[in-house]
Amino acid sequence: MAFSAAANQQPDGQYRVLDKSWEDIQQKASIWTFANWISTKLAVRGIAPIKSLATDLSSGETLIQLLEIIGDESLGKYNKHPKLRLQKIENMNKALEFIKKRGVNLTNIGAEDIVDSNSKLILGLIWTIILRFSIADISEEGLTAKEGLLLWCQRKTQPYSADFAIKDFTFSWNSGLALCALIHRHRPDLLDYWTLDKSNKRENTTLAMNVAAEHLNIPKLFEPEDLVDVPKPDERSVMTYVAQYFHAFSGMDKMDTAGRRLGQFGQVMHAAWEMQNDYERRVRAFMAGISETQKGWAKSSNFTEYSEAKQQLTEFDQYKRTTKRGWVAEKRDLDALLGNIQTKLKTYNLSPYVPPAGLATADMESSWTQLVRLEGERKQKLTSVIREIKETLKKKFATAANQFQAELERISASLASLEGELEGQLEAVNQLISKLQPLKTHLVDIENLNSECVQANIEDNEYTIYDHSDLEFDWGLVSQSLSKKASFIQNQIVARTMTNVSPQQLEEYSETFRHFDKDNSNTLSRHEFKAALQVQGYTYDEGEFDKIFADVSKGDDIVSFEEYITFVRSVEEDKTTPEQLKSTFKTLAGDKVEKAVEYIFEWNLHLLNSPHPSLSTQSYITEQNFLVGGLQPAVIEMFKATLPKKEGVEGGYDYVAYLRKVFAN
């Protein structure tokens, strides 16, 4: 039942503010709230709720039952169902004595006042009991019960302070938001504060009271309108109701505190447990890694190749820079971790940690000492083997190089001592060439040995003065000498058949041929052949040269020494053929031919009697041309006397007509 709305509503919608009326309203609110509060406490023992605060307490029996419940203590023997006034006063005195014993000073309240149903004093007594047994134990920073409860409410609702402010136990609660905030702060699963309509005071208050009654065992001591629809909510009623929230949630806080303490202890133990597990796991991994590395060294302890030994040494150095340094850091971390574990346990007065067998500090030190010893042995063996392999490589290379050079020198000596018939010398040279060619394979082997020495960082070899480049160079020289010697002998055999060529001419031809035979193949390519002819003084246009090269090479793409000598000899041989003589006259005549005339004299002499239609009438020679050609004076005079004069050219002689006449017969 609510007292405020009906008692205070005016026709114009304004609240009455008369002091007497307001005092009555407040008193009625307190009576209703206190009666409900007492009924909720009595319900713990299944005692029926009181109907009238004034009359139901007058026997003292109900008050004693209330005090036993909230005081958690028996008051002893008392008069049950008293009929006499004296019995009721005895009960009441027992109750009041118990209250005084709990440190509550009851001023101007006597047993007779309660027995006689003095409503005002009964309200004062119940409020005193509420303060002592429900609110007095609320303490926040040493403040009074009221101030402590207020501070607790303010702290718990601080995250929601943007919507309201708790300053008292009257107006601060009439929106219902403070109650909703307290519930949401402790039990956010029961309502969603952030979705509330902040302007709907009645709905918010009703929601909070219903949730509190249903889920938090906080009974309604008054109706929502006693907060919402009154000018000023009753302070004592609000304090009594809000105190129930404190007790409900303080129980949760105690659970939270116990859980927090146990959680903190559990966190300490869990942290220590994790540190111990981490230590054991890492020590096992640390020692397993060392063991695995040592097994790997044992498996790769025999090697004969430098590359393998060098690879092992490189891997060992890499291990020292990476894995070993990681282990050094890990070992120190493990020592520090073990110390931290012991310190943590000692801080909380817990028993020290004893690592499992095989994982103690002594076990780790033993494994580490063995590792350091095996490292030294490994490094010593690797460097020793590498020294031996280097020594073997140097000797192996030196033996091959010295033998190779000795064979080259034998071939060179044999080449230098050749004598006798040309054919015999040529056969001997070919035999030397057949001996030289297999050395090319040996040179490849020496190159491979040299590569091994380079890979082994061998910079000097005291067992030989030769390196691969020296031998390759010498082999090339000997090969070139043999090739040149073979070509020379072959050319000499050819030259021997050239009886109509003087030794001086033959030497000149040979020297020219050798000069342009760049690859020592004893042949000339098309380009080399053309260059050799130009050096000899013979120049031809492309058409002429193409025909000559095709004839001389017999359709091949190279010209041999014999073919070259034969052609040059044929060009320079003193023959009185029409073609050669015409070319000779033309050469001496120089540039007096105004028109380029090309006339091919055929070997058939009858063609000389038939003038070619393209023959220029300007072909002639002069006495000056004969002098430039170095002809003897007598020969010049003979030609002047026998060559017909060229018509229209003073001092010119028609050598074409002369040749027709001379070769006509």
C-alpha positions as CSV (number, residue, x, y, z in Angstrom):
1,M,0.0,0.0,0.0
2,A,1.2,3.5,-0.9
3,F,0.5,6.6,1.2
4,S,1.9,9.4,-0.8
5,A,-0.2,9.7,-4.0
6,A,-3.6,9.7,-2.4
7,A,-2.7,11.9,0.4
8,N,-1.0,14.6,-1.5
9,Q,-2.7,14.9,-4.9
10,Q,-4.4,18.4,-5.4
11,P,-7.0,19.2,-8.0
12,D,-4.5,21.4,-9.9
13,G,-1.8,18.8,-9.9
14,Q,0.4,20.5,-7.4
15,Y,1.8,18.8,-4.3
16,R,0.7,20.1,-0.9
17,V,3.5,21.3,1.3
18,L,1.8,21.9,4.6
19,D,4.1,20.8,7.4
20,K,1.5,18.9,9.4
21,S,0.2,17.0,6.4
22,W,3.8,16.2,5.3
23,E,4.7,15.0,8.8
24,D,1.7,12.7,8.7
25,I,2.7,11.4,5.3
26,Q,6.3,10.8,6.3
27,Q,5.1,9.0,9.5
28,K,2.8,6.8,7.5
29,A,5.6,6.0,5.0
30,S,7.9,5.0,7.8
31,I,5.3,2.9,9.5
32,W,4.6,1.0,6.2
33,T,8.3,0.6,5.5
34,F,9.3,-0.5,9.0
35,A,6.4,-3.0,9.2
36,N,7.4,-4.5,5.9
37,W,11.1,-4.6,7.1
38,I,10.1,-6.4,10.3
39,S,7.9,-8.8,8.3
40,T,10.7,-9.8,6.0
41,K,13.0,-10.5,8.9
42,L,10.3,-12.6,10.7
43,A,9.7,-14.6,7.5
44,V,13.2,-16.1,8.0
45,R,11.7,-18.3,10.8
46,G,8.3,-18.6,9.1
47,I,6.7,-16.2,11.6
48,A,3.6,-14.5,10.2
49,P,4.0,-10.9,9.1
50,I,2.8,-8.1,11.4
51,K,-0.4,-6.2,10.5
52,S,0.0,-3.2,12.8
53,L,3.2,-1.8,13.9
54,A,1.5,-0.2,16.9
55,T,-0.3,-3.3,18.3
56,D,1.6,-6.3,17.0
57,L,4.8,-5.3,19.0
58,S,3.0,-4.5,22.3
59,S,3.3,-8.0,23.8
60,G,7.1,-7.9,23.4
61,E,7.1,-11.5,22.0
62,T,7.4,-10.4,18.4
63,L,10.1,-7.9,19.2
64,I,12.1,-10.6,21.0
65,Q,11.8,-12.9,18.0
66,L,12.9,-10.0,15.7
67,L,16.0,-9.3,17.9
68,E,17.0,-13.0,18.0
69,I,16.9,-13.1,14.2
70,I,18.7,-9.9,13.4
71,G,21.1,-10.2,16.5
72,D,21.8,-13.9,15.8
73,E,21.5,-14.6,19.5
74,S,19.0,-16.1,21.8
75,L,17.5,-13.8,24.4
76,G,16.6,-16.7,26.7
77,K,13.3,-17.5,28.4
78,Y,10.4,-15.1,27.9
79,N,6.7,-15.0,28.3
80,K,5.0,-16.5,25.3
81,H,1.5,-15.4,24.4
82,P,1.4,-13.1,27.4
83,K,-2.0,-12.0,28.6
84,L,-1.1,-9.9,31.5
85,R,0.3,-6.4,31.2
86,L,3.1,-7.3,33.6
87,Q,4.2,-10.3,31.4
88,K,4.2,-8.0,28.4
89,I,6.4,-5.4,30.2
90,E,8.8,-8.2,31.3
91,N,9.1,-9.3,27.7
92,M,9.6,-5.7,26.6
93,N,12.3,-5.0,29.2
94,K,14.2,-8.1,28.1
95,A,14.1,-6.9,24.5
96,L,15.2,-3.4,25.5
97,E,18.0,-4.7,27.7
98,F,19.3,-6.7,24.8
99,I,19.3,-3.6,22.6
100,K,21.2,-1.6,25.3
101,K,23.7,-4.5,25.6
102,R,24.4,-4.1,21.9
103,G,25.5,-0.5,22.6
104,V,22.3,1.3,21.6
105,N,21.3,4.2,23.9
106,L,17.5,4.3,24.2
107,T,16.6,7.8,25.4
108,N,13.0,8.4,26.6
109,I,11.8,5.0,25.4
110,G,10.4,2.7,28.1
111,A,8.8,-0.7,28.1
112,E,5.5,0.8,29.0
113,D,5.6,3.1,26.0
114,I,5.8,0.2,23.6
115,V,3.2,-1.9,25.5
116,D,0.9,1.1,25.4
117,S,1.3,1.3,21.6
118,N,3.0,4.8,21.4
119,S,3.4,5.0,17.6
120,K,5.9,7.7,17.7
121,L,8.2,6.0,20.2
122,I,7.7,2.6,18.4
123,L,8.8,4.2,15.1
124,G,11.9,5.6,16.9
125,L,12.7,2.3,18.5
126,I,12.4,0.4,15.2
127,W,14.5,3.0,13.4
128,T,17.1,2.7,16.1
129,I,17.0,-1.1,15.7
130,I,17.4,-0.7,11.9
131,L,20.3,1.7,12.3
132,R,22.0,-0.7,14.8
133,F,21.5,-4.0,13.1
134,S,21.1,-3.1,9.4
135,I,23.0,0.1,8.8
136,A,25.5,0.5,11.6
137,D,27.9,-2.2,10.2
138,I,28.2,-0.3,6.9
139,S,31.5,1.4,7.0
140,E,33.3,3.4,4.3
141,E,36.5,5.2,5.3
142,G,35.5,5.5,9.0
143,L,32.3,7.5,8.2
144,T,29.0,7.2,10.1
145,A,26.6,4.6,9.0
146,K,24.5,7.0,7.0
147,E,27.5,8.7,5.4
148,G,29.2,5.3,4.8
149,L,26.1,4.0,3.0
150,L,25.9,7.1,0.9
151,L,29.6,6.9,0.0
152,W,29.2,3.3,-0.9
153,C,26.3,4.1,-3.2
154,Q,28.2,7.0,-4.8
155,R,31.2,4.8,-5.5
156,K,29.2,1.9,-6.9
157,T,27.3,4.1,-9.3
158,Q,30.2,6.3,-10.4
159,P,30.3,4.8,-13.9
160,Y,26.7,6.0,-14.4
161,S,27.2,9.5,-12.8
162,A,26.5,11.2,-16.1
163,D,22.8,10.4,-15.7
164,F,22.3,11.2,-12.0
165,A,24.1,12.2,-8.8
166,I,23.5,10.6,-5.4
167,K,23.7,13.3,-2.8
168,D,21.2,12.1,-0.2
169,F,18.6,9.4,0.5
170,T,15.6,11.4,-0.7
171,F,15.5,13.2,-4.1
172,S,18.5,11.3,-5.5
173,W,16.5,8.1,-5.7
174,N,13.2,9.2,-7.2
175,S,14.2,8.5,-10.9
176,G,14.9,4.8,-10.3
177,L,18.2,5.1,-12.1
178,A,20.3,4.9,-9.0
179,L,18.6,1.5,-8.1
180,C,19.0,0.2,-11.6
181,A,22.7,1.3,-11.6
182,L,23.4,-0.6,-8.4
183,I,21.9,-3.7,-9.8
184,H,23.6,-3.4,-13.2
185,R,27.0,-2.7,-11.5
186,H,26.8,-5.9,-9.5
187,R,24.6,-8.1,-11.7
188,P,24.7,-6.8,-15.3
189,D,22.9,-10.0,-16.4
190,L,19.7,-8.9,-14.6
191,L,19.0,-5.7,-16.5
192,D,20.6,-3.6,-19.3
193,Y,21.1,-0.1,-17.8
194,W,22.2,1.5,-21.1
195,T,18.9,0.7,-22.9
196,L,16.7,2.3,-20.2
197,D,14.5,5.2,-20.9
198,K,16.1,7.6,-18.5
199,S,13.0,9.9,-18.4
200,N,10.6,7.2,-17.3
201,K,11.0,7.3,-13.5
202,R,8.1,5.0,-12.6
203,E,9.1,2.3,-15.1
204,N,12.8,2.4,-14.0
205,T,11.9,2.3,-10.3
206,T,9.4,-0.5,-10.8
207,L,11.9,-2.5,-12.9
208,A,14.6,-2.1,-10.2
209,M,12.3,-3.2,-7.3
210,N,10.9,-6.2,-9.2
211,V,14.4,-7.4,-10.2
212,A,15.7,-6.9,-6.7
213,A,12.7,-8.8,-5.2
214,E,12.8,-11.6,-7.7
215,H,16.6,-12.2,-8.1
216,L,18.3,-10.6,-5.2
217,N,15.9,-11.5,-2.3
218,I,15.4,-7.8,-1.5
219,P,11.7,-7.3,-0.6
220,K,9.8,-4.3,-1.4
221,L,9.5,-2.2,1.7
222,F,7.3,0.4,-0.1
223,E,5.8,0.9,-3.5
224,P,7.6,2.6,-6.5
225,E,5.2,5.6,-6.2
226,D,6.6,6.2,-2.7
227,L,9.8,7.2,-4.4
228,V,8.5,8.7,-7.6
229,D,5.2,10.4,-6.8
230,V,6.1,12.3,-3.6
231,P,7.7,15.7,-3.2
232,K,10.4,14.2,-1.0
233,P,10.9,10.5,-0.4
234,D,11.0,9.4,3.3
235,E,14.7,9.3,4.1
236,R,14.5,6.5,6.7
237,S,12.5,4.3,4.3
238,V,15.0,4.9,1.5
239,M,18.0,4.2,3.8
240,T,16.3,1.0,5.1
241,Y,15.6,-0.2,1.6
242,V,19.0,0.8,0.1
243,A,20.7,-0.9,3.1
244,Q,19.3,-4.1,1.8
245,Y,21.1,-3.6,-1.5
246,F,24.3,-3.0,0.5
247,H,23.9,-6.3,2.4
248,A,22.9,-8.2,-0.7
249,F,25.8,-7.0,-2.7
250,S,28.3,-6.9,0.2
251,G,27.7,-10.7,0.4
252,M,28.6,-10.8,-3.2
253,D,31.6,-8.5,-2.4
254,K,32.7,-10.9,0.3
255,M,32.5,-13.7,-2.2
256,D,34.4,-11.6,-4.6
257,T,36.9,-10.8,-1.9
258,A,37.3,-14.5,-1.1
259,G,37.4,-15.3,-4.7
260,R,39.9,-12.5,-5.3
261,R,42.1,-13.7,-2.5
262,L,42.0,-17.3,-3.6
263,G,42.4,-16.0,-7.2
264,Q,45.5,-14.1,-6.2
265,F,46.9,-17.1,-4.4
266,G,46.0,-19.2,-7.4
267,Q,47.6,-16.7,-9.7
268,V,50.8,-16.8,-7.6
269,M,50.7,-20.6,-7.7
270,H,49.8,-20.7,-11.3
271,A,52.6,-18.3,-12.2
272,A,55.1,-20.4,-10.2
273,W,53.7,-23.5,-11.8
274,E,54.0,-22.0,-15.3
275,M,57.5,-20.8,-14.5
276,Q,58.4,-24.3,-13.3
277,N,56.9,-25.9,-16.3
278,D,58.7,-23.4,-18.5
279,Y,62.0,-24.1,-16.8
280,E,61.6,-27.9,-17.1
281,R,60.5,-27.6,-20.8
282,R,63.4,-25.3,-21.7
283,V,66.0,-27.3,-19.8
284,R,64.8,-30.5,-21.6
285,A,65.0,-28.7,-24.9
286,F,68.4,-27.2,-24.0
287,M,69.9,-30.5,-23.1
288,A,68.3,-32.3,-26.0
289,G,69.7,-29.8,-28.4
290,I,73.2,-30.3,-27.0
291,S,72.8,-34.0,-27.3
292,E,71.5,-33.9,-30.8
293,T,74.4,-31.7,-31.9
294,Q,77.0,-34.0,-30.4
295,K,75.4,-37.0,-32.2
296,G,75.6,-35.0,-35.5
297,W,79.3,-34.4,-34.9
298,A,79.9,-38.1,-34.2
299,K,78.2,-39.0,-37.5
300,S,80.3,-36.5,-39.6
301,S,83.7,-37.1,-38.1
302,N,85.3,-38.8,-41.2
303,F,85.9,-36.8,-44.3
304,T,88.6,-36.8,-47.0
305,E,87.5,-34.1,-49.4
306,Y,88.4,-30.5,-48.7
307,S,85.0,-29.2,-49.7
308,E,83.4,-31.5,-47.1
309,A,85.8,-30.6,-44.4
310,K,85.5,-27.0,-45.2
311,Q,81.7,-27.3,-45.1
312,Q,81.9,-28.9,-41.7
313,L,84.2,-26.1,-40.5
314,T,81.9,-23.5,-41.9
315,E,78.9,-25.1,-40.2
316,F,80.9,-25.3,-37.0
317,D,81.8,-21.6,-37.1
318,Q,78.1,-20.9,-38.0
319,Y,77.1,-23.0,-35.0
320,K,79.4,-21.0,-32.7
321,R,78.0,-17.7,-34.0
322,T,74.3,-18.7,-33.8
323,T,73.3,-21.9,-32.0
324,K,76.1,-21.8,-29.4
325,R,75.4,-18.1,-28.6
326,G,71.7,-18.9,-28.3
327,W,72.5,-21.7,-25.8
328,V,74.8,-19.4,-23.8
329,A,71.9,-16.9,-23.5
330,E,69.4,-19.7,-22.8
331,K,71.7,-21.1,-20.0
332,R,71.9,-17.8,-18.3
333,D,68.1,-17.2,-18.7
334,L,67.5,-20.6,-17.2
335,D,69.7,-19.8,-14.2
336,A,67.9,-16.5,-13.8
337,L,64.5,-18.3,-14.2
338,L,65.3,-20.8,-11.5
339,G,66.4,-18.0,-9.2
340,N,63.1,-16.1,-9.9
341,I,61.1,-19.3,-9.1
342,Q,62.8,-19.7,-5.8
343,T,62.5,-16.0,-4.9
344,K,58.8,-16.0,-5.8
345,L,58.1,-19.0,-3.7
346,K,60.0,-17.6,-0.8
347,T,58.1,-14.3,-1.0
348,Y,54.9,-16.1,-0.3
349,N,56.5,-18.5,2.3
350,L,56.1,-21.5,0.0
351,S,58.3,-24.5,-0.2
352,P,61.3,-24.1,-2.5
353,Y,61.2,-25.7,-6.0
354,V,63.2,-28.9,-6.6
355,P,63.7,-29.6,-10.3
356,P,63.0,-33.2,-11.4
357,A,65.9,-35.6,-11.7
358,G,68.2,-34.8,-14.7
359,L,67.0,-31.2,-14.9
360,A,68.8,-29.7,-11.9
361,T,71.5,-27.0,-12.2
362,A,74.2,-29.6,-11.7
363,D,72.9,-31.8,-14.6
364,M,72.8,-28.8,-16.9
365,E,76.4,-27.8,-15.9
366,S,77.6,-31.3,-16.5
367,S,76.1,-31.3,-20.0
368,W,77.5,-27.9,-20.7
369,T,81.0,-28.9,-19.6
370,Q,80.9,-32.0,-21.9
371,L,79.8,-29.7,-24.8
372,V,82.7,-27.3,-24.3
373,R,85.1,-30.3,-24.3
374,L,83.7,-31.8,-27.5
375,E,83.7,-28.4,-29.2
376,G,87.5,-28.1,-28.7
377,E,88.0,-31.6,-30.0
378,R,85.8,-30.9,-33.0
379,K,87.6,-27.7,-33.9
380,Q,91.1,-29.3,-33.5
381,K,90.1,-32.3,-35.7
382,L,88.6,-30.1,-38.4
383,T,91.6,-27.8,-38.7
384,S,94.0,-30.8,-38.6
385,V,92.2,-32.6,-41.4
386,I,92.0,-29.4,-43.5
387,R,95.7,-28.9,-43.2
388,E,96.3,-32.5,-44.3
389,I,93.9,-32.2,-47.2
390,K,95.6,-28.9,-48.3
391,E,99.0,-30.6,-48.2
392,T,97.7,-33.5,-50.2
393,L,96.2,-31.2,-52.8
394,K,99.4,-29.2,-53.2
395,K,101.4,-32.4,-53.8
396,K,98.8,-33.8,-56.1
397,F,98.8,-30.6,-58.2
398,A,102.5,-30.3,-58.2
399,T,103.1,-33.9,-59.4
400,A,100.6,-33.4,-62.3
401,A,102.0,-30.0,-63.2
402,N,105.6,-31.1,-63.1
403,Q,104.9,-34.2,-65.2
404,F,102.9,-32.2,-67.7
405,Q,105.7,-29.6,-68.1
406,A,108.3,-32.4,-68.4
407,E,106.3,-34.0,-71.3
408,L,106.0,-30.6,-73.0
409,E,109.8,-30.2,-72.8
410,R,110.4,-33.6,-74.2
411,I,108.1,-32.8,-77.2
412,S,109.8,-29.4,-77.7
413,A,113.2,-31.1,-77.6
414,S,112.1,-33.7,-80.1
415,L,110.8,-30.9,-82.4
416,A,114.0,-28.9,-82.1
417,S,116.1,-32.0,-83.1
418,L,114.3,-32.9,-86.3
419,E,116.5,-33.5,-89.4
420,G,116.6,-35.6,-92.5
421,E,114.2,-35.9,-95.4
422,L,111.2,-33.6,-95.4
423,E,108.7,-36.5,-95.5
424,G,110.4,-38.1,-92.5
425,Q,110.4,-34.9,-90.6
426,L,106.6,-34.4,-91.4
427,E,105.9,-37.9,-90.1
428,A,107.8,-37.2,-86.9
429,V,106.0,-33.9,-86.4
430,N,102.6,-35.7,-86.8
431,Q,103.7,-38.2,-84.2
432,L,104.6,-35.4,-81.8
433,I,101.2,-33.8,-82.5
434,S,99.5,-37.1,-81.6
435,K,101.5,-37.1,-78.3
436,L,100.6,-33.5,-77.6
437,Q,96.8,-33.9,-78.0
438,P,96.2,-36.2,-75.0
439,L,97.9,-33.7,-72.9
440,K,94.9,-31.4,-73.4
441,T,92.9,-33.8,-71.3
442,H,95.6,-33.8,-68.6
443,L,95.5,-30.0,-68.7
444,V,91.7,-30.2,-67.9
445,D,92.6,-32.5,-64.9
446,I,95.2,-30.0,-63.8
447,E,92.6,-27.2,-64.1
448,N,90.3,-29.2,-61.8
449,L,93.1,-29.7,-59.4
450,N,93.8,-26.0,-59.5
451,S,90.2,-25.3,-58.8
452,E,90.3,-27.5,-55.8
453,C,93.4,-25.6,-54.6
454,V,91.6,-22.3,-55.1
455,Q,88.6,-23.6,-53.2
456,A,91.0,-24.7,-50.4
457,N,92.5,-21.1,-50.3
458,I,95.9,-22.5,-51.3
459,E,97.8,-19.4,-52.5
460,D,101.3,-20.8,-52.7
461,N,102.6,-24.3,-53.6
462,E,106.2,-24.9,-52.6
463,Y,106.3,-28.2,-54.5
464,T,106.1,-26.6,-58.0
465,I,106.9,-23.4,-59.9
466,Y,104.1,-23.9,-62.4
467,D,100.5,-23.0,-62.2
468,H,97.7,-23.9,-64.6
469,S,98.0,-20.7,-66.7
470,D,101.7,-21.4,-67.2
471,L,101.1,-24.9,-68.4
472,E,98.2,-23.8,-70.6
473,F,100.3,-21.1,-72.2
474,D,103.3,-23.5,-72.8
475,W,100.9,-26.1,-74.2
476,G,99.6,-23.5,-76.6
477,L,103.1,-22.5,-77.7
478,V,104.2,-26.1,-78.3
479,S,101.0,-26.8,-80.2
480,Q,101.5,-23.7,-82.3
481,S,105.1,-24.7,-82.9
482,L,104.2,-28.2,-84.1
483,S,101.4,-26.8,-86.3
484,K,103.8,-24.2,-87.8
485,K,106.5,-26.9,-88.3
486,A,104.1,-29.2,-90.0
487,S,102.9,-26.4,-92.3
488,F,106.5,-25.3,-93.0
489,I,107.5,-28.8,-94.0
490,Q,104.4,-29.3,-96.1
491,N,105.1,-26.0,-97.8
492,Q,108.7,-27.0,-98.3
493,I,107.6,-30.2,-100.0
494,V,105.4,-28.1,-102.3
495,A,108.1,-25.6,-102.9
496,R,110.5,-28.3,-103.9
497,T,108.4,-29.0,-107.0
498,M,108.4,-25.3,-108.0
499,T,111.5,-25.4,-110.2
500,N,110.7,-22.3,-112.1
501,V,110.4,-20.1,-109.0
502,S,113.5,-18.6,-107.5
503,P,114.3,-19.3,-103.8
504,Q,113.9,-15.6,-103.1
505,Q,110.4,-15.5,-104.7
506,L,109.4,-18.7,-102.9
507,E,110.4,-17.2,-99.6
508,E,108.5,-14.1,-100.3
509,Y,105.4,-16.0,-101.2
510,S,105.7,-18.3,-98.2
511,E,106.2,-15.4,-95.8
512,T,103.1,-13.6,-97.1
513,F,101.1,-16.9,-96.8
514,R,102.2,-17.5,-93.2
515,H,101.5,-13.9,-92.3
516,F,97.8,-14.2,-93.3
517,D,97.4,-17.8,-92.1
518,K,96.2,-16.5,-88.7
519,D,95.0,-19.8,-87.4
520,N,98.1,-21.8,-88.5
521,S,95.8,-24.1,-90.5
522,N,98.1,-23.8,-93.6
523,T,95.2,-22.5,-95.5
524,L,93.8,-19.1,-96.4
525,S,90.1,-18.1,-96.2
526,R,88.6,-15.9,-99.0
527,H,89.3,-12.7,-97.0
528,E,92.9,-13.8,-96.2
529,F,93.6,-14.9,-99.8
530,K,92.4,-11.5,-101.1
531,A,94.6,-9.6,-98.6
532,A,97.6,-11.7,-99.5
533,L,97.2,-10.9,-103.2
534,Q,96.9,-7.2,-102.4
535,V,100.2,-7.4,-100.5
536,Q,101.7,-9.1,-103.5
537,G,100.5,-6.2,-105.7
538,Y,97.5,-7.8,-107.3
539,T,94.1,-6.0,-107.0
540,Y,90.9,-7.1,-108.6
541,D,87.3,-5.9,-108.6
542,E,84.8,-8.1,-107.0
543,G,83.7,-9.9,-110.1
544,E,87.3,-10.7,-111.1
545,F,88.2,-11.9,-107.6
546,D,85.2,-14.1,-107.3
547,K,86.1,-15.9,-110.5
548,I,89.8,-16.2,-109.5
549,F,88.9,-17.5,-105.9
550,A,86.5,-20.1,-107.3
551,D,89.1,-21.3,-109.9
552,V,92.0,-21.4,-107.4
553,S,90.1,-23.1,-104.5
554,K,88.4,-25.4,-106.9
555,G,85.0,-24.5,-105.4
556,D,86.1,-24.8,-101.8
557,D,86.0,-22.0,-99.2
558,I,89.7,-22.1,-98.5
559,V,93.0,-22.0,-100.5
560,S,95.9,-24.3,-99.6
561,F,99.5,-23.3,-99.7
562,E,100.1,-25.2,-102.9
563,E,97.1,-23.6,-104.6
564,Y,98.3,-20.2,-103.5
565,I,101.9,-20.7,-104.7
566,T,100.6,-22.1,-108.0
567,F,98.4,-19.1,-108.6
568,V,101.0,-16.5,-107.7
569,R,103.6,-18.3,-109.8
570,S,101.2,-18.4,-112.8
571,V,100.6,-14.6,-112.4
572,E,104.2,-13.7,-112.2
573,E,105.6,-16.3,-114.6
574,D,107.0,-14.7,-117.8
575,K,104.7,-16.2,-120.4
576,T,104.0,-14.7,-123.8
577,T,100.3,-15.3,-123.8
578,P,97.9,-12.8,-125.3
579,E,96.1,-12.4,-122.0
580,Q,99.3,-11.8,-120.0
581,L,100.8,-9.4,-122.6
582,K,97.6,-7.4,-122.9
583,S,97.4,-7.1,-119.2
584,T,101.1,-6.0,-119.1
585,F,100.6,-3.3,-121.8
586,K,97.4,-2.1,-120.0
587,T,99.3,-1.8,-116.7
588,L,102.1,0.2,-118.2
589,A,99.6,2.4,-120.1
590,G,98.2,3.6,-116.8
591,D,95.0,5.8,-116.9
592,K,95.1,6.9,-120.5
593,V,92.1,4.7,-121.3
594,E,89.3,7.2,-121.2
595,K,86.6,4.6,-121.2
596,A,86.7,1.4,-119.0
597,V,87.3,-1.3,-121.5
598,E,87.1,-4.9,-120.6
599,Y,88.2,-7.3,-123.2
600,I,88.8,-10.9,-122.4
601,F,91.4,-12.5,-124.7
602,E,90.4,-16.0,-125.3
603,W,93.1,-18.7,-125.6
604,N,91.7,-19.2,-129.1
605,L,94.0,-17.0,-131.3
606,H,91.4,-16.6,-134.1
607,L,89.5,-14.2,-131.8
608,L,92.4,-11.8,-132.1
609,N,91.6,-11.2,-135.7
610,S,88.0,-10.1,-135.0
611,P,87.9,-6.8,-133.2
612,H,85.6,-6.8,-130.2
613,P,82.8,-4.4,-130.7
614,S,83.4,-2.8,-127.3
615,L,87.1,-2.3,-127.8
616,S,88.0,1.3,-127.2
617,T,89.9,3.1,-129.9
618,Q,91.7,5.0,-127.1
619,S,93.9,2.1,-126.0
620,Y,97.5,3.1,-126.5
621,I,101.0,3.3,-124.8
622,T,103.7,5.9,-124.9
623,E,107.5,5.9,-124.8
624,Q,107.2,7.4,-121.3
625,N,105.2,4.4,-120.2
626,F,108.1,2.1,-121.4
627,L,110.6,4.2,-119.4
628,V,108.5,4.0,-116.3
629,G,108.2,0.3,-116.7
630,G,112.1,0.0,-116.6
631,L,112.5,-1.4,-120.2
632,Q,115.9,-1.3,-121.7
633,P,116.5,1.5,-124.3
634,A,117.1,-1.1,-127.1
635,V,113.8,-2.8,-126.3
636,I,112.0,0.6,-126.2
637,E,113.4,1.4,-129.6
638,M,112.3,-2.0,-130.9
639,F,108.7,-1.4,-129.7
640,K,108.7,2.1,-131.2
641,A,109.8,0.6,-134.5
642,T,107.3,-2.3,-134.5
643,L,104.2,-1.0,-132.7
644,P,101.7,0.8,-135.1
645,K,101.1,4.5,-134.2
646,K,97.8,5.3,-132.6
647,E,95.7,7.5,-134.9
648,G,95.0,10.9,-133.4
649,V,97.4,10.5,-130.5
650,E,100.8,12.0,-130.9
651,G,103.5,9.7,-129.5
652,G,101.0,7.0,-128.9
653,Y,101.3,3.4,-130.0
654,D,98.4,1.0,-130.5
655,Y,99.4,-2.1,-128.5
656,V,96.1,-3.9,-129.2
657,A,96.7,-3.8,-132.9
658,Y,100.2,-4.9,-132.3
659,L,99.1,-7.9,-130.3
660,R,96.6,-8.9,-133.1
661,K,99.4,-8.8,-135.6
662,V,101.9,-10.6,-133.5
663,F,99.6,-13.5,-132.5
664,A,97.8,-13.7,-135.9
665,N,100.3,-16.3,-137.0
